[in-house]
Amino acid sequence: MQYVFGFIAAMAVALVSMAAPVEATQETPVDRDAVKWDRPAPVPPRQPRVVGHSGDFLGAVPEDRVIAAEVVLASDEGQRSGFGSHSTDSDGVEIVYATPTNLRAMLTSGAATSIRYVPPPHASEIESEGLALLNSDAWVDTGYTGEGITIGILDTGFYGFRNFQGEELPPEIRHKSFHKDGLEADDNSHGVAVAEIIHDIAPDADLVLANFFDTDQFQDAVDYLVGEGVDIISMSAGWSRGPFDGSSFQAQVVQDAIDSGVIWINAAGNGATQHYGASYTDFQGRHLFPAGDQMNRFTVKAGSDLDISLTWTDPAADLDLCIYDLRTGDVQEITCSANQQNGPSDPLEEQIVWSNVLTTDFPIGYTIEKRSVAQTRTRVDVFAMGAFNLAHTVAASSIVVPADVEQVITVGAVPWDNADELVAFSGRGPTVDGRIKPDLVGPSSVSTASRSSFGGTSAAAPHVAGVAALRLEAFPGTTPRQMRLDLAATATSLPLGSGKNTDYGWGRVASGTPPVDQDWIGRHDPRTGLWTLSSDGGLMAPFYYGDPGDLPVVCDLNGDGVRTPGLYRPRTGFLYLRNSNDFGVADVEIFFGVPGDLPICGDWNGDGVDTIGIFRPSEAKFYLRNSNTQGFAEEEFVFGQPSDVPFAGDWDGDGIDTIGLYRPSDGFVYVSNSNRSVFADIEVFYGRQGDRFVIGDWDDDGKSGFGIFRPADQTFYLSNDVERPIAGQAIQMGPSWLNPISH
């Protein structure tokens, strides 16, 4: 499996303190007398650290490598010269590209008061073997191809993308680079593979590409994509430096984009097997890992880089991060990141970048060391990207930034050919403040034209972005929150039958059933008489019809295939029916029933015209009539209980509507295939206590399906199967006091 996940970059503003940490694991208390010192390579005694210059937050990075750093200048521009190349981001933050030696010289000379390392992005690791799991071909065959949808792709690089335009990618692509080395930086084709997957699923969607180098350029790139009018942003990358509670600078940038209406889909990260998280437990000035270890041992492959970051949550704590050479029994310190954090605005982090220049694997260990004397139970999180065979790992809470944002659709990974099993390194929840992430998992380990093998959460995220584009074309106006709920409803739960969990989220992404000429949901406000209906073009113009307290009923009164609004006035027993979906007076007025009855309508005789009926709770009895005229009922029968909610639908596609009941107290549904029966032909559970029931032909197969409106989350959940009902669509359409309808 190829190692790939990235943008391990720093925030462009000072970190803020977090709420009380959530434990990543339930560790057994350590017996201090049982601490192991008899290892073949014991940890040397902790040495006093040389305190660096105040304001030095570079960490331990190679002295001969040009890096990016945020610099707070001491005075005028004249003191900038001679230390490296400079740029200023959109917020006025000074970025200097220079070696650590030159950057520290800015501090000692007085040219700067603070320098902070900005790590470069790492890439995460697709052919569309995964498409078979999505049912996306059915959407394309129905005519949904992503047309009219614009998708922004944020990535590290798009090397060679022009070679694939017109075949694997659209012929016309907008793009802009915010990376210091351009759009095709470092011969990196990672973003091309992401774009290929999205294009495979949604071939007519417009693509806009943007790449960047550091955190400040990330904000500029996001602003560019939002300005280009993108509907969706897909980002197969993230930062392994916190905070991991959705409050980071990057998280705020992402939330701003979501607030503007952009659906944001983000890879969860590939760091589960390279992550450690726990509450700091002190022993002789070092953190104590499980089993009495003071060091977390691992291997760095020959010729590979190690990028290791430590983040903690308590501003009162000051921790250091050190790595050691374990090639012999004589353990030697390689380097330490020992920045001095002595104020609430100082970043709560340490970073080490180190390269194994040998032709053999290099055994290494890291320690977490306490500089401050204050006792702390701060949470610590360490990502050791490039480390193999770590002695102590914690997969929990390994979701990277900004995938920790609540309204981001966070995506983990499953292999396309073993799609019920989570990839071991796929980032997992909960977030450190206790929220369940990821939201979904998607296919990984696939192939594209630009890469023979593309895996990890980077491959999974664009599968979700492609599905989102198809659904957004089908359901215009879908909000970011609605899209999360919609994808949750269509996902294949993993493990099967489970609810949302911290490994798979809601489950494996699936596109659901493509909509056709279907019934649509709507809402009626009983307080004002305002009707709001939806269609394949989005929401229709709302209109007023009726008085406060009227009960809505929707019928096809003239057999034209269009269901239009009607009202039942419980205090009088009158029905008021219209033949159009707009404001106006009733076309039909009928007295039928007595005060307290509940209205229904349906095609009781198969002639194509809906006619009236009522359910009388006091008798648990239905009264049905075959014409919309005043008179006696042609059918009367007892069915259900007084507290049940009546409805009608065509359950078997024979063109005749029959009755059913929903029992709000327990969520059970009872359906009859005749209008004379006192026994249910179908008894199933759908929904839960407090849900409100609605019926419609959601997929235009000639058969009615179930729907519920859940006031708790202001969302419709629609199912096409009445015998084994599972929600295939979730559509937000609140608020909670509205009456749900279908038309």
N, C-alpha and C positions, 0 to 999 in steps of 0.2 A: 504494500500500500504506500503510495507516494505521500510524503509529508507536504502539506500545503495549507495554511490558513493564515489570514493575516490582517494587515494594517495594524500591527502591534505598535500603535503610535500614541503620543501623549496628548493630554488636553491642552488647549490654548489659554486656559484660565486656571487660577488656583483652585484646587479641589476643595469641596465642602465636606464637613463632617457628616457621617451617616447616622441613622437611627441605630438602636441597640442591635448588634449583629445576630443573625440567625445561625445556629450551629450547622455546619456542613455535615458533620457526622456525630454519632453518639459514641464518643471514645470512652474506654475504660480508664478510670483514674490510675495514674502511674504511681507505683511504689518507689519513692526516691532511693531507697536502699537497694533496689533491684536494677538501677540504671546500668546499662551494659557498657563496660569499659574494656572488655577483653576481645574486642574486634581485631581481626588481622591488621586493619588499618585504623587505629583509634584516632579520635578527634583530638588534636593538640589543645592544650589549655588556651582559653580565650585571652588574647593579648589586647592591651590598651590600644585604641585606635588613634591615629593622628587626625585631629579635627581639621577638616578642610576649610578653605576660605569661606566666610559667611556669604551666602548667596550662590554657592556652587552646587547645582543640582544636576550635574552631568552624569553622575554614577561612574561605573567602571567600564569605559569604552576604549578600544584600541587607539593609542596616541597617533598612529600614522594614517588613520582613516578620517576622511572628510565627512563630517556629520552636520545635521541641521540642529540649531538650538534657538530657542526663544531667548531674546536678550533684552534686559531692561537697561537702557542707556543712562549714564550718569548725567550727561549734559548735552552739549551741542553736537551737530553732525561732524564737526571737525575731528572728533576723537574716534570716529568709526574706522577711518582709513588704516590700511596695513594689517588688518586682522583676518580678512576673508571677504567673500562676496555677500552683499546685503540685499534683502527685499523687505517690503512692508506689505502685510496682508490688509484685507478690507476693513479690519478693525483697528488698524494702526499698530499692530504688534510687529516688532522688529525680528526678522528671521536672519540669522547669520550662518553661512555655510563655511566651515573651517575645521581644522583639526582641534582636538581637545586642548592641545598645548596653546594654540593661538587664542582659543576661547577663554581659557583660564588667564591668559595674559591680559585680556580685557578687564578682568576683575582686579588683578594685582596692580594694573596701571591706573585704575580708577575710571576707565572708560565705561565700565558697566557695573551695575550693582547686583545683577542676578543673571545667571545663565542656566538654562534648563534644556536637557536633551529631548529632542523630538525624534523618536525612533521611526525609521522608514517602514513602509508597509511590507508585510509578508503576504504572499498569495495563498489561498486555499485550493484544493483540487476538487467527459460526460458524454457517448453518442446517444442518440435518443432511443436506445433500447428501453429506456424508462417510459416512453410514450404509451406502450402497451398497458401500463398500469393505470393510466390516467383516464381512459375513455375519451381522450381529446379528439380522436379521429371522427367519432360520432358527431361532435360539435361542428367540425369542419365540413362533414358531409351534409349537415343541416344548413350550412351557410354561415356559421359563425367562425370567422378567421382572424379576429382581432382588428378588423377594419375600423378605422376611426379612433383607435386607441394608441396612445403614445407612451412608450416605456423608456425610462432612463436607466442606463446601466453604469453604475459606479464601480471602478475597478483600479487595479494597479497598472495595467497596461493592455494595449490592443495591438500587439506586434503582428504585422502582416494582414490586418483586417481587409485591406483593399483587395487582396488576392481572392477573397471569398465573396465579394459583393456580386450580386446578380445570380448566385447559385445557393451557397449556404447562408448568405446574408442578403438583406434587401439591396437593390441596386443603388438606392439613395439613402444615405445615413448622415444625420447631423452629428457633429462631434466638436469637442474642445478639450484641450489638455491644460491641466493646472499643475502638471508635474514638471519639475525643473528640466527633465530630459525629454519632454514631449510625449505624445500619445503612444508611441511605440517604444517606450523606455525599457531598457535592459533586455531587449529581445523577448519580452514577456507577452505571451499570447493568452494568458489566463482569461482576460475579458472577452476575447474572441470566442472561446469555447462557451462561455456563459451566453453570449449573444446568439450563438448557433442554436442552443437548446430552445431559447425563447422563440426564435424564428421558426423552428421545426413545429412548435405547438401552435403559435399564432402567426402564420406566415404573412398576413397583411397588416400587422401592427407596425407602426413607425418606431424606429429605434434612435435614441440619442445617446452618444457615448461621452463619458467624461472620466479622466483619471487624475490622480493627485499624488503628492509626495508626503505632505505632512498634515497635521490637524487643521491648521488655518486654511490651507488650500482645500481641505475637505469641505469647509463651510462655503468657500467660493464656488466649488463644484456643485454643491447642492443648490445654492442660489441660482446658478446657471440653469440647472435642469428644471427647477420650478419656474424660472422665467421663460423657458422653452415650452411650458404648458404640458409637461408630462403628467400622465394619469397615475403611473406606477413607477416606483424606483426599486430596482433589484440590485442588491449589494451582497456579493459573496465575499465578505471580509469583515473584520472587526478588530478591536483593540483588546489586548490581554492585560491592560493596566486600568484599574478601576477609577472611581467607585463603580460597583456592579449593581446598583440599586435604581438605575434609570435617572440618576441626577447629574451625570457627567456633562461636560461641555458638548461632546458629540451628541449625547442623548437630547440635549436641548435643541440642537440644530435639527435633528430628526423630527422631534415633536413639532417644531415650527412648520416643517414641511407637511406633516400629517394634518396639522390644524388648518393648513391651506387646502386640504382635500386630497392630498397625494396618498395613495396606498403604498406603504413601505414594506418590502419583503427582504429579510436579512438572514444570512446563514448563521446558524447557532455557534459555529466555531468547531475546530477540530482538536481541541485541547483537553478532552476529558482524561486522556491517559498521561497528560503532561501537567496536570493541575494538582495542587494540594491546597486545601482550605480547612481551617480550624480556628479555635480560639487560642491565642498565644498562651503557652504554658511554660513558665520560666524554670530553668535549672542551671544554676551557676552562670547566669547571664546569657544563656542560649535557649531557644525554643526546643522543647522536648517533643519529638515525634513519637508515634506509637512504638511499643516494644522497647522503650527506654533509649531510643536513638536520639543523638543530638545532631545528626547529619543525615541528609537525604541523598543516597548514593545513586549514580546513574552512569550512562556511557554516552559520549559524543562520537559519532561516526567519523571515520577518517575523512579529512578535507571538508568537514561540515562546520557550520556556525552554531553557536549556542546563544540564544537571546532569552534571558531569564529576568523576570520582573517580580518584584514584591510590592504588594499594596496592603495597607492596613486601614483601620477605620477610626481609631481613637487619636484625636489631635494631641493628647497629652503624651502619647508614646513617641519614641524616636528609635527606630529599628535600623539595623544594617544588614546587608546581604553579602555573603562571602562564598567563594568557591575554592576548592582544594584539589590538589593533584594526588590521586590515589594509586599511582602506578607502582609504588613500593610501600613497604610498611612504614616508611618515614614520611608521614603525611605533611605536605608542604602547601602553604597558602599560595594560590595563584593571584587572586586580586579580591578586593572588597569594594562594594559601593557603599560608602559611608558618608553620605550627605548629612549635613547638620540640619535637622528639623527642630527648630526651637520656637516656633510661633504658629498660631492657628491658621495663618494663611499659607504656610509652607506646604508643598505637596507631600502627601503621605505615601511615598513610594521610593523604591530603589531599583536600579536597572544595571545589568551587566551584559555586555556583548563581548563574546570571546570566540576565537577561531581555532579549531584543531588543524594545524598545518601539517600534522604527521600523516604518514601513509597507513597508519594503524589506528584502531579505535582507542579512545582515551577515557579511562575511568576517572570520574570526577564525583565530588559531593558538594552540596551547598548547605550552609547554616544560616539561621536567622538569629541575629545577635541584638541584644538590647543595649542601646547606648544610655537611655535615660534611666534614672534611678526610680522613677515612679512605678508603682505596681500597676499592671494593666491586664485586662482580660480582652484586649482588642482582638478583633478577627483579623487573621492574616490570610492572604491569597497569594500563591506563587504559581506562575505559569513558566515552565522551563521548556520553551519551544526549541526543538532540536535535540532534546534529551530522550534517550531510549532506556528502557528497563529501569525506570525509577523505582526505588525501594518502597516509597510511600506515595500513593496517589489517592486522590479523592475526586471521583467523577462528579459528585453532586456540586452544584453551583459553579459549573465550568462554562456557563453562557458568557459570551464576550460582549463588549460594548460595540454598537448600540442595540444589539439584539435583546438587551435587558429592558428596553422600553415597552411599557404595557401594550400600546396600540400598534407596535411593530408585529408583523406576522413572522415569527421566528421559526426557522426550519432546520431540523436535524436530518440525519442521513440513514437510509437503509440500502443495502445492495439491490440493484434492479432484479437480480436472479435469485435473491433470498430475501424477499421484500418484507418479511415479518420479523426480521432480526436487526436490531440496531447495530450500526457500525460502532466498534468499541470506542473510537476516539470522538464520536459525535457529542457535541456540547450538551450538557444536561442541566436541569434546574434542581432546586428552585433558585430564583434570584436570591441575593443575600438578604433581601428584606421579605422573603417568604412567598413570593408569587410563583405560580406554576408556569414554567417555560420548559421546553419549546412549545409552539402552538401546533406544529405539524411535522411530519417527516416526509422526505421525498426521495426519489430514486437516485442512486449514486453508482460509481464504478462503471460509467458508460463511456462511449466513444464519440468523438466528433471528428470533423475533417481536419481541424487544426491540431488536435491532440488525440493520439491513439488511445489514451486512457485518461479519464478525467473523473476524479472521485471526491469523496468527502461532502461536507455540507455546501461547499461551493457549487457542486453539481446539483444538489438537491434544490437549492433556493430558486434557480431559474425555471425549474419545472413548475413550481408553485406560481411564479410570476406569469408564465405562459397561460396556465389555467385561469388565473385571475383576469387576464386580458380577455379571454373568451367569455367569461361570466360578465365582465363589465360591458362588453359589447351587447350581450343579451339583456342585461339589466342596467340600462343607463342611469346614472345618478347614484349608483351604489356608493355609500360612504366607506371610509376605511374601517370603521367599526362594523358596518353591515357586511363587508367582505370577509372579515375575520369570522363572523358568525356563520356566514354562508359556507365558507370552506370547512368550518368545524362540522356543519351539518352533513356535508357530503363525504367527509373523510371516512376511511375504513379504520375503525377503532383498533388499536393495538395496545396491549394484548386484546384479542377479540372480546367484545362485550364490556370492556373497561371504560371508565370515564377518562377525563383529561388527567394526564399524569406527567411526571417530570422527566420521563425518558422519551416518549413518543408524542407528547402533547395530546391532541384530539385523535391522532392516528395518521395513517398514510394518505397523502393528498389524492383526491379523485375529483374529477370535474362534475360528476353527477349526470343527470339526464338533461340533454339540451332542450330548452323550451321550444314549443311550436305555437300553434294557434290555440292557446290555452285560456282557461279562466284566470282572472287576475284578482288579487287581493285589494281591499280598500278598507276604509274606516268611516265610522259615523259617530259624531260627537253628540251624545244624548242631552248635553247641557244647552247646546246652541242650535242643533239641527244642521251642522255643517258636514257635508259629505266630501271625502277625498278619495278618488279612485286612481288606480294605476293601469298602465297598458304597456305594450312593447315599446312605446316611445317615452316611457317614464311616467311621472305623475301628471294626471289630467288637471284641468283647472277646477279648483274646489267650488262647490256651490251649496246654497242653503235650500233645504227642503224639509218641512215639518216643524213641529213644536217641541220644546223641551219635554223629555219623558217619553216621546214616541219610540216604538221599537222598529228597527229596520228590517225589511225583507226585500230580497232582490229576485226578480222574475223576468222570464222572457214572455211578455204578454201577447205578442203578435206572431211568434214563430219565425222571426227574422234572425235568430241566433244571437241576439244581443240582449243581455240581462240588464234590466234597468231598475231604478230604485222604487221602493214602495214603503209605506209606513203603516203600522198597526197602532191605534190609539187605545191603550188598555182601559182607560177610564170610560170609554164609550162603546168599544167593540167595533169601531169603523176601520176599514182598510182604505188607504189612499195610494193608488198606483199610477206610475208615469211610464210613458213609452220612450223617454229620452233621458240621457245622463246629463241633465243640466237643470238650472233653476226654472221653476214654473209651477203651474197648478196641476192638480191631479187629473189624469185622463179617465180614470175609473175610480168611483167611490162605492164601496159595498159595506153593508152592515152584515157581519158574520161573526157569531160567537157572543161571548159575554165578557164583562170586565174581568181581567185577570188571566185570560187566555194568552197563549204564546203563538205567534204566526209562523207558518211555513208556506212554501209554494213548491210545486213540482209538476212535471208532466205525468199525471196519474194514468192516462190511457194511451200514451204513445202517439198522440196526434201532432206533436211538435210544439204545443203551446202550454206554458205553465199556468196552472190555476191554483186557487187558494186552498188553504187548510189551516187548522189550528190544533194545538195540543192543550187540553184542559187539565192543568196540574191537580185540581181538586178531585178529579176522577181518574187521573192517569190514563186519559182517553184521547184518541185522535178523531177528528172530524174532517173529511176531505170532500171537495166539490170539484166537478169536472168542467165548470165554466166560471168565468169571472162575473157572475151575476148574483143578485141576492136570491137566496133560497135555502133549502135544507141540504144537509150533507148527503152525498151518495154513498159514502163509506164511513162507518163508525166502528171502532174497535179499541180495546184496552191493550196497552203496551207500556211497560216500564213502571216507574215510581213517580210520585208527585214532584220530587226535587230534580228530576232529570230535565235535560235541555234537548228539545226536539230539532231534527234536521231531516233533509231528504236528499237523495242522490240516486244515480243510476249505477249500481254496483257491479252489474254483469254485462253492461254494454248493449242491452236489448232495447234501449230507447224509452223505457218506462222507469220513472222515478218511484222509489219506495222509501219508507221511513226508517229512521234510526234515532238513537238516543245517546247522549253523552252524560255520564254521571260525574259531576264535578268533585264529589266527595272522595272519589278514589281513582279517577282517570280512566275508568272502563268505558268502552264503546259497545253498543248493542245495535246490530243492523239486521233488518228483515228484508228478504227478497220478494215479499208480497205485501199488499196493503190490506190484508185480512188476518194476518197471523198474530198470535199473542206470544209466540216464541221467537227468540233471536236465531238467525241463521249464522251470524258471525258475532263472536264475543272476543274482543281484544283489548289490550291495555295500550293507551296512547296518551301521553301527557302526564300531568300530575295535578294535585289538588290546587284549585284556583285558576287553572287554564280555561280559556274560552274557545269553544269549538267553532269551526267553519268548514264548509264543504266546497270542493271545486274540482274540475277536470284539469289538473295542473300540467298534464303532458299531452292533451288532445288525443287520447286513445279511445275516447268515447265512454270511459268509465270514470266515475267520481272517485276522488281521493280525500283523505283526511287532512285537516289543518287545525292547528291550535294557535291562539294568540296568548303569549305568556306575559302578563302585566309586569312581572318582576324584572324582566329585561327588555320589555317593549318590542318583542320580536315574534313574527310568525314562523312556525315550523311546519312545513308542508310535506306530505307523504303521498306517493302515487299508488301504494299498495295497501289495501284495506285489511288483508288477512295477516300480513306481516309488516305492519307499518314502521318504517324508519324514515326519519326526516331526510329529504333530498335537497331541500332548500331552506335557508334561514334568512328572513328578510326583516330588518328593523323597520317598524312603522308605528311608533308610539304616539302620544303618551298612554299611560296605563288605564285611564278611565274610558278610552274609546271602545265602541262596539266593533268587532271585526266582521267584515263581510267579504264575499267573493262575487265576481260579476263577469 
